[in-house]
Amino acid sequence: MKEKGNVAFKEGRYQEALELFSEGIALDSSNFLLWSNRSATYLKLGEFGKALKDANTVISLNPQFAKGYIRKGNTFLSLKSWKEAAHCFEDGLKIEPENKELIKGREIALFSLQCSNVIKDGIWVPVPIAYSTEKPFPIRWDLVDQFVDFYVNNGVTGLYCVSNAAEYSKLTEEECIQFTKQVMSRVQGKQVQVVSGAKESDNLQTYAKNVKDIYDTGVSSVVLSLASFAKPHEPETTLLANIKTFLSYLDPAIPIGITEAGATCRQASLYLLEEMHNLKRIYYLVENSGSVVMTEKKFKVFKDQMSGFKIFCANPTNFSNCIEFGGNGFFGDIGSFIPAILVWVWKNHAVQKEVSNGVFLFLSLSEPTVQWLFPTNLKIFLKLHEPSLRGLEAVTRMELPPAQREELVARVSHLHDAVSYIQTIIKS
């Protein structure tokens, strides 16, 4: 039975392999190899509870069989129980210290545990710069707190300071630090994580210093723009070499993420994505592809080879696909004035796909408008749109029949009117 089961397993006939291994166990329940093989088969079939139970049986039958710990550890990896997985691989290494599968498994588990601590899954939005309407349009620091409160009250997972949107490029390094400190101060005592970008520099050593200065404000990680490491015409080999040089200047204790979004976008190829992951210094990617096909390919590589490495979506029109492909959430690069909708979609897409897709229709139509609104004075926006915001947030409490969906999409015209009005105020 064991040999026939092994052949079926290797050929991908997992249900047949399961039946063969089960028959073998029925004949000889003390054969730990059969339990081990069935555990691996259950794992392939996605039956993690049964895979874990069989792995425990393997270890109880033969505590010196290292593969039993591999089976158990791999099951915990699939369950995203990183700490438990690490313990399993470490127990196995006590038996076989040079076992490559155990060494690699422990490495994946520990890195994945770090990733889970660095950034939470969910909805991340940047805190926009609130410029004054008076020339020369200085920053209204008194409005930063209102932006933070607006997002926190709408249930976002985390806040992104100093994003890669063009407006932030005007800030000095001192202003970047001041901005981040103010946001950090405002979220004290709240269950919200904060990450930040840093003032970019052509000098990689200076850039690394700026990243450290931002990290010292207390943010959980620093987000770097992929485009900052190479000019648009330069090849990926140059980009990767510059990333490695940059990391040599940076304290390894500083966790970082990479974003494809920003004023100058640059996409990561599958090759570059794998190479960045192999550095074990980059914990997440903010994916900005408008191509569903490319997005799916990236997520397939991520799920198959990069356990624990996180991928977020920066493009609202592609958010539903990212959720379907197993993404870790939405990570905006421009100010969002509909955070409650994004939060609702993230929490409810799996059980209310039809409604969720109707909301995505609205997002795809309104995204350009949202970009035009950024940055703007929050007081002006809320004064103009308090009724509309209440209407939009009602999406979180209703299922949308066709007529209401049309009404939701029609609200885009109101936003267009607001754009003209706000631009008039700012120019006056």
N, C-alpha and C positions, 0 to 999 in steps of 0.2 A: 504493500500500500504506500509506503514511504517513497519508494522510487517513482511509482506512477504519479503520486501527488507532486513530487518535485518537478517532473516533466510538465505536468499541467500548469504548475505555478510559473515555470520559466516561459511557457508559451502564452501566459496571460489568461489562462482559463481558470480563474480564481474560484468560481463556484464549484467547478469539478474538483479542483484541488482540495477545497474545503471538505467536500464529501469524502474524498479518499483519506485525508488525514483523520477525519472523525471516525471512519470505519476502523482505521488502524488503532486509534486510541481505545475504541470499544473492545478490541481484541487484546490490547496490552496497555493498560492505563499507566504503567510505570515507565514507559518509554518517553523520556523527557525530550528527545529529538522530535517526536511527533507533535508534542505540545508546542514546542518552539516553532515548528513549521506552520502549525495551525494559527498560532499567534500572528505570524507574519502575514498569513492569508487574510485573517480578519482585518488586519490593518489596511491591506490593499482594498478590501471591500468597504472600508469606512466604518466598521463596527468596532469602535475604539474600546468600549467597555469590555467586550468579549476578548479583544486582543490583550488588554491589560490583565484580565483574569487568567488567561492561558500563560502569559509571561510570568505571573506570580507562581503558577503551578510549576513551571520550568525551574524556577529558582528554588522552590521548596523541595523538588525532587533531586536537584543537583546544584547546590549552592556554589560549586566551583566551576560551573559551566558559564563562561564569560558571555556567551551569546544570549543567555537569558536576560542579562542586564541590558544588552543592546536592544532586545525586543521591548523590554519595559521602557527603556529610555526613549526609543523611537515613538512609542505610543504616547508618552507624555509630550513629546515634541508636537505630535499631531493635535493633541489636546491644548496646545499652547500653555502647558504647565511647565514653564521653563525651569523653575527652581527644582521641582521634583525630577525633571529629566536630568539636570546636572548631577543630582545626588545619585541617580541610577548609574550614570556613566562613571562617576567617581568610585562607586562600589565595585564596578567591573574592573576598573584599572588597578584596584588592590590585588586582583587575581592575575590579570595580564597587563602589566604596566606599559608594554610596548604595542598593545593592540590599536591599530590605526583607526578602526571603526569607533572604538570607545573614545579615543583622543579627539577625533573629529566631532563626534556627538557631543562631548563635553564642551568643546569650543563653540559649537552652534548654540547649545543651551545657554551658555554664559553670555554670549553676544546677544542672543534674543532677549535674555533677562534685562540686559542693559538697555536694549531698544525699548522695551515695555516701560522702563522707568524714565527714559529720556522724554518721551512724548506720548500722550494719551490718544487713543482713537476718538474720532468725532469731528466736530466743526470748529475750524480755526479761522478767525478773521483778523485782518490787520486793523490797528487803531489809526484812522486817518489823521492827517495833520489838519487842525482847524485853523485856517488862515483868517486873519482879520479882513473885513471888507474895506478897510482904509489903506490907501497906498502908503508905503510900498508893500502892503500885504504881510505884515509880521505874523508870526505864529501866535494864536490865542491860547496861551497855556492854560487859561482858566476853563477852556472848553474841553481839554483833554479828559478830565474826570467825567464829563458828561458822556463822552463817547464810550469810555470804559463802562460806566454804569448802564448805558443803553445796551451794550452787547452782553454784559453779565446777566442783566435782567431778562434777556431773551434766551438764555440757556446755552450759550456757546461753551465749548469745551476749553478753548484757550484763546489767547490774544497774541497777535504778532506785531511787535514793535519794529519800526524802521524796515518796512518791507522793501521789495525791489522795484516798486512802482517809481516812475520818473520823479515824482514830487520829492521823494526822500533824498534824491541825489543832491538836492540843493542844501541839505543840512550839513553843518560842520560836524566834526567828530564830537565836539563838546555838546552840540545840540542833540545829536543822536543819543549820547549818554544821558543828558538831562531828560529827554523824552522818555527813554526806557525807565529811568529811575522813577519818574512821575507815575507811569503806568504800574510799576511794581508796588509803589506805595499805595495806590488806589485799590489794588486787589488783595491787600493784606487781609487775612482772615476769610477769604472767599475760596471756594473750591475751583479755582481756575488756574491753569498753567500759563506761563508767559514765555515766549521765545522771541528772539530778535535777530535782525540783520545787523550788519556793522558797516561803518564807512569804508567804501571800497578804495583801493589804491593800486596803481600799476606796480608798485614795489611790494612784492609778496611778504617781505619781512615786516613792512609797515602795516600791511593788511592783517597779518597775524597778530600784531600788537593791538590793533583796533578791535579785533575779535575778542582778545583777552579782556580788554577794557569793558566791552559790552557784557561779557560773561560775568565779570566781577560785580555787575549790578544785581545779580541774583537770578537771572533768567535760567531756565532749565536746559536750554541749548541755543546754539547760534546757527542761523540759516544763511547759507552762502549761495550766491548766484553762480550757476554753471558758466554763464557768459563772461563772468569776471576773470576767468582763468585763460581765456584765449580770444583773439579777435575772430570775427565771423568767418574770415577766409582761412584761418589756420586749422590744420588737421587735428583730429582727436588725440593723436600721439603727443602733440604739443600741449593740448589741454590737460591730458592725464599727467604728463611730466610736471606741469606747473602745479597741479593739485598735490602731487607728491612732494614737491619742493616746499610748497606752502605748509603742508602738514609737518615737515621737518622743523619748521620754525614754531609750530604751535604746541602748546602743552597737551600731551595725550589725554589728560583728564578732562579736557573741554569737549563735550559731545557736540557734533555738528550734523546738520542736514543740508541737502543740496536742493535748490529749486531750479526748474527749467523756465519758470515764469519770470517776468520782470520787464523793465523798459526795453531791454535787449534780450530777446528770448533765444535760447539754444537748447536743442533737443538732445537727449542722451540716447545713443544707439544701444542695442542689446549688449554689444561688446563692452561699451563704456560702463553700462550699468553693472555688469558682472565684475569688471575691474575695480570699480569704486567699492563694491560690496566686499571684494577680497582684501581691501585695505584694512577692514575692520576698524575704521575710524569714522565712517559715515553711517549714521543710524537710520536715515530715512530720505526718501526722494519725494519732491513735490512735482508730480507729472503734469505736463501742460499740453499734451498732444491733442489736436483736434481730430485726429484719425482714430476711429474705433478699432480698426485693424491693428494699428501700431500699439494702441493702449492695451489691447488684449494680449499681444505678444509680450509686452513688458510685464504684464501681470502673470502670464504663464511662467516666464523665467523666474519671477519673484516667488511664486508659489512652489515651483518645482525645486529651486536651487537655493533660495535665500530665506530659509526659515527664520522668522523674527524680524527681518529687515522690513521696514514699513514704506508703503507708497500711498501718498495722498493725491487727490485730484485738485487742480487749480482752475479747471475750466468748467463752469456751471453747466454748459451744454453737454458735457461728457460725464457728468457726475453719476447719472443712473448707471452707465456702463461700468464705471469704476466700482460701484457698489456690487453690481452683478459679478464682477471679476474678483471680488474679495478684497477690495481696497480698504484702507484704514480711515477714510473720511475725506472731508473737503478742507482745502487749505488755500484760502483766497489770497490774492496779491493786491487787490484793490478794495477800497472800503465797500462794505455791503450794508445796505439799508433794509435788507429783508432777512436778517439772521434767523428769526423765528421759523421762517419757511424752510431754510436749510436744515435747521435742527429737526423739524418735523419729518422732513424727507429721510434724513439719516436714521431716525428712530422707527419709521413706519414703512419704509419702502418694501421690506420683505413681505409684509402682510397686506399692504394696500398698494400694489404696483400700479393699478389702473389710475388711481387718484394721484399717486406720486408722479406718474408720467405726464398727467395733465399739468401738474405744477412745473415740471421741466419745460413744458411748452412755453409757459410764462417766462421762465428764467431765460430761455434761449432768445426770446423776443426782447426782454428787458435788459439783458446784459450790456449792450452798448450804451443804453441810457444810464445805467448805474455807473459805468465808466465816466460818462460826461459829468456826472454829479460829484465825482471825486477829484480833488478834495473840495469840500464846501463847509460852510458854517452850519454846524448841527442845529443850532437854534432856528436858523432860517428854514432848514429842511423840515424840522418837526412842526414848526408853526404852519407851514404850508400843507403838510401831509399827515397831520395827526389822524384825521378821519380815514384817509386812504390806508395808513399803516394799520389801523384797527381792522379795516376790511381785509387787507392782505393776511394779517395774522389769523383771521377767522378760518383760513385754510387749514390751520392746525386742528380745528375742531369740527370739521365737516367733511363729508364725502361730496365730491363735486359732480353733479349731473351736467350734461352738455351746456345748458343755458348758463349755469354759474361759471363754467369754465370760460365761456365766451366773455362773460362779464369780467372775469379775472384778467384775461388777456387785454380787454379794452382799457384796463387801468394803465396800460403802458402809455396811452395818449396823455393821461394826466401827468405822468412823469415827464413827458416831453415838454408840456407846458411849464412845468416847474423848472426845467433846465433853462429855458429862455428867461424866465423871471429871475432866477438866481444869477445868471450871467449878466443880466442888466444891472442888478444890485452891485455885483462885484466890480463891474466896469465904472460905475458911477462914483 
